[in-house]
Amino acid sequence: MAAGLAKTFESAPSDVPPVSTKIIGSLPSWLRGTLLRNGPGRFEVGPTAYRHWFDGQAMLHSFNIDEKKVTYSARFLQTDQYKATMEAGRIVTAEFGTPVPPDPCQNIFRRFFSYFKRRPNDNANISLYTINDKWIASGEVPLMWQFDPLTLDAVKQHNTAKASGLYMIVNTVHPHDAGNGEIFNFGTSVGARPKYNLIRSRLVPAAKAGDEPTLQSDVLCSIPTGATVSYYHSFARTENFVVLPEMPLKYSLFQAGTMELRGQSFADCLQWKKDTPTRLHVIDLNTNKELKATYHTDPFFTFHHVNAYEDMENKQIIMDAFCYPNAQIVRDFYLLHLRGGNDRKDAKSFLPQGSFRRFYIPLQEDSAATSNEVPYKDIFDCGGELPGINWKYSGRKYQYAYGLCQKQSAFGGLVKLDVERKESKQWIAGEGLYASEPIFVSSPGGQHEDDGVILSAVVSSNPDLKSCFLAVLDAASFTLVAEAEIPCHLAPALHGRFSKAKTT
């Protein structure tokens, strides 16, 4: 397995112009549109190398599906960070798990003073989404890039911190739909007292005809934090509430603010406080205020929430997430580990196994400033990650979730979870093949929640035996119906969205 993953986490050598794929099986005639994906694509620049999966330079991928044909292309996102790095021929900005290597052309005094002229990092290499029908690539900092979904060209940089008027240092990469094309997101701001901020953002037309739109962001609710701040990657949303987990993966603002001076990365500043409960902050979207009641539960870590909804019959919020007992998964995503720089071979010891956890958050009269222990159940022990659902059911009661399944091998397949019947189905990619985030695409006129297909880009560790391909599964039966074989290496992207072709 380690040798296979070493090949999987190789850098993409260059942009990929549009190339045709070989179709095996039969694509549904109704499946038309583009699967767009984002993730790290290059892990080495000159003599320097990134250390963590989340660090590589952003690369956008396009799988255009039309008339039962699939055309693949990819392009490095032309961010300011990308241009500066390629011009310098080395890494010039700190990343999540990589400190800035010393500039060999500077002496120790110039290196010290260069700290006070830090270059902003706009390497938007994690996720993508839309704001008012404009496509956005995003990382975990407030700088994001609007891009053209047809050409994958970078169009305009947007700054959530500037738009909101906050000195914001991080934000989540998984915003939620706020209606009218707008989004909800959380960001951590610093100042006299650091805060977690719920923000609503939109793109408004530019004053000058022909110019790109401008980002506007409103701060809806601010939650003061303690002396240390929690790392978070996503949050949950129902129709009337959002829930932000304040997990015991903590960092001090002093450490984060001086990490480059000390030759450290952001990940080096993170500490797991094993005896600290997780607090769940619940905000009412009707009032934009945090509920007076406080909620806490056992320590856990999550990258990704699956879904959440209101169960008013039992006066509670149901919140589902892929959870871990600690944050070891963050460390195990270092490239040295993923590429096999260790002696742990079996899936269970190679990567921590996430469980599908359901939390039951009690709702009560907001005048009650009570303290509540939030119960939970681990419904599936599936080694799950990178969840997906039919997004028509986001914030609503639902039945099916999808994700990576890592019980047999890391990234080795996909799983379909029936959260009502507590049943699951698996699809295993095969020896030396590694699946990615499952993307659900609903079929036209579908009557059931799982009427549609699942799309997953599969990376091959041995292209001479099996090409990389786009897997197309029938979502109901969870069986493979088609493959689109790609005649080049696929970089290990993280997240994606499907954009359906417009019909006349």
C-alpha positions, 0 to 999 in steps of 0.5 A, spaced: 500 500 500 505 504 501 508 504 494 502 505 491 500 511 495 507 514 494 505 514 486 499 517 488 502 523 491 506 525 486 506 532 483 503 533 476 508 535 472 504 541 468 497 543 466 493 538 462 490 541 455 483 538 454 484 530 452 479 525 450 478 519 455 476 512 453 469 510 455 468 503 458 461 501 460 455 506 458 454 513 461 447 515 462 444 519 457 442 525 461 449 526 465 451 532 462 455 538 465 462 538 468 465 535 474 470 541 477 475 539 482 480 542 486 486 540 490 494 540 491 497 539 484 505 540 485 509 538 492 516 540 489 519 547 487 526 547 485 530 545 491 524 545 496 518 541 498 512 541 501 511 537 507 503 536 508 498 534 503 494 540 504 500 544 502 501 543 495 500 548 489 492 549 487 490 545 481 483 545 478 481 539 474 475 539 469 471 533 467 466 535 462 461 530 460 457 531 454 454 526 449 456 520 452 463 523 452 468 525 457 474 530 456 479 532 461 483 538 463 487 541 468 491 547 470 495 550 476 491 556 479 495 562 477 495 565 484 499 571 486 503 565 491 503 561 485 507 566 480 511 568 486 513 561 487 515 559 480 519 566 479 523 565 485 524 557 483 523 555 491 517 556 496 516 563 498 510 562 503 508 558 509 503 553 508 499 549 513 504 544 514 510 547 511 514 553 514 518 558 509 525 555 507 530 560 508 532 564 502 539 562 501 541 569 498 539 572 505 543 572 511 540 571 518 539 579 519 535 580 512 531 573 514 529 576 520 527 583 518 523 579 512 519 576 517 515 583 518 514 584 510 510 577 510 507 575 503 500 574 503 498 566 501 492 566 497 494 558 495 486 556 494 488 549 494 482 545 498 475 546 496 470 550 490 463 553 491 459 558 487 457 565 490 452 568 486 453 563 480 461 565 480 466 559 481 470 560 487 477 556 489 478 557 496 483 555 502 483 556 509 485 563 509 480 569 507 483 570 500 480 566 495 480 566 487 474 567 482 475 562 476 472 561 469 469 554 469 470 553 462 478 555 461 480 554 469 483 561 468 484 565 475 479 571 474 479 575 480 482 575 488 477 576 493 478 578 500 473 576 506 477 579 511 477 586 507 470 585 505 468 584 512 472 589 516 475 584 520 482 582 521 481 575 520 486 569 519 483 563 518 476 561 515 472 554 513 473 551 506 466 549 506 461 554 506 453 553 506 448 556 502 444 562 505 439 563 499 439 568 493 446 565 491 449 567 498 453 563 503 454 563 510 461 561 513 465 562 519 472 565 520 476 567 526 478 574 527 484 577 532 484 583 536 483 585 543 479 579 544 479 573 538 472 571 536 469 566 531 465 570 526 459 567 522 459 571 516 454 572 510 457 573 503 455 575 496 458 578 490 455 584 487 456 587 480 461 592 479 460 599 478 464 599 472 461 595 466 465 590 464 469 589 471 468 583 475 463 583 481 466 585 488 465 581 494 461 584 500 461 580 507 456 582 513 458 579 520 452 576 523 454 573 530 461 574 533 463 569 539 469 571 543 474 565 544 479 564 550 486 565 550 487 559 545 483 558 539 480 552 536 482 549 529 475 548 525 475 545 517 467 545 517 460 547 520 453 544 520 447 548 518 440 546 518 434 550 516 434 555 522 441 554 526 448 553 524 453 549 529 460 550 530 464 545 534 469 548 538 474 542 538 480 541 543 485 542 537 488 548 539 493 554 537 495 560 541 495 566 537 502 568 539 505 562 536 501 562 530 503 570 529 510 568 530 511 561 527 515 564 521 520 567 525 521 561 529 521 557 522 514 553 524 508 552 520 501 553 522 500 545 523 506 546 528 502 550 532 496 545 533 496 542 540 491 536 542 488 538 549 485 531 550 482 532 557 478 538 554 471 537 552 468 539 545 463 545 545 458 546 540 456 553 539 449 554 536 446 560 533 439 561 531 439 564 524 432 568 525 436 572 530 443 571 528 445 570 536 448 564 539 443 560 544 444 562 551 444 554 553 451 551 552 452 545 549 458 540 550 460 533 549 466 528 549 473 531 545 472 529 538 475 531 531 472 532 525 474 535 518 467 534 515 460 534 517 455 530 513 449 533 514 444 536 520 437 537 520 431 539 526 427 534 529 422 538 532 418 532 534 423 531 539 426 538 540 433 537 538 438 538 532 441 532 529 448 533 527 452 528 523 459 528 522 465 523 520 469 523 527 475 521 530 477 520 538 483 525 537 487 529 531 492 524 529 489 524 522 492 531 521 499 528 522 498 522 518 496 527 512 504 529 512 507 526 505 512 523 508 507 518 512 502 518 506 508 516 501 510 510 505 515 513 510 513 508 516 512 501 517 505 501 518 502 497 512 494 495 514 489 500 513 487 501 520 494 503 523 496 507 517 490 512 517 485 513 523 479 510 522 473 515 522 466 513 524 459 516 522 457 519 529 450 522 530 449 528 535 443 529 539 443 537 540 437 538 545 433 545 543 429 549 549 427 556 550 432 560 549 431 564 555 434 558 559 441 559 560 443 551 561 449 547 560 447 541 556 451 534 555 450 532 548 449 525 547 451 521 541 452 515 537 457 512 533 452 509 527 457 506 522 464 504 523 466 505 516 473 508 516 469 514 512 471 521 510 470 526 505 462 525 505 457 527 500 449 527 500 444 529 495 444 536 496 437 537 495 437 534 502 442 539 505 439 541 512 433 537 512 432 530 514 435 525 509 437 517 508 443 516 504 450 519 505 456 517 501 464 517 503 471 514 502 471 507 505 478 506 508 476 499 512 480 495 507 485 500 505 487 507 505 482 511 500 481 504 497 473 505 495 467 508 497 461 507 501 454 508 501 450 509 508 443 508 509 442 512 516 435 510 517 436 503 516 443 503 519 445 499 512 451 500 508 454 498 501 461 498 499 465 499 492 472 497 492 476 500 487 481 495 486 488 493 487 493 499 486 487 504 485 485 510 490 478 513 490 476 520 491 471 524 494 464 521 492 460 527 488 452 525 487 449 528 481 441 527 481 437 524 475 432 528 472 425 527 474 428 522 480 423 520 485 428 517 490 433 521 494 438 516 491 436 517 484 442 519 480 450 517 480 456 518 484 462 521 480 469 519 483 476 520 480 480 514 481 488 515 481 492 509 479 499 507 482 501 503 476 498 506 470 502 501 465 497 496 468 490 501 469 489 508 467 487 513 472 479 514 471 473 517 472 468 512 476 461 513 475 456 509 479 449 508 480 447 511 486 441 506 488 445 500 487 452 502 488 455 499 482 460 501 477 456 503 470 462 506 467 469 509 467 472 514 463 480 512 462 484 518 463 491 518 459 495 522 464 497 522 471 491 525 476 494 529 482 490 527 489 485 533 489 481 534 495 474 537 493 469 538 487 462 540 485 458 538 479 455 543 474 449 541 470 449 543 463 444 548 462 438 546 457 434 550 453 
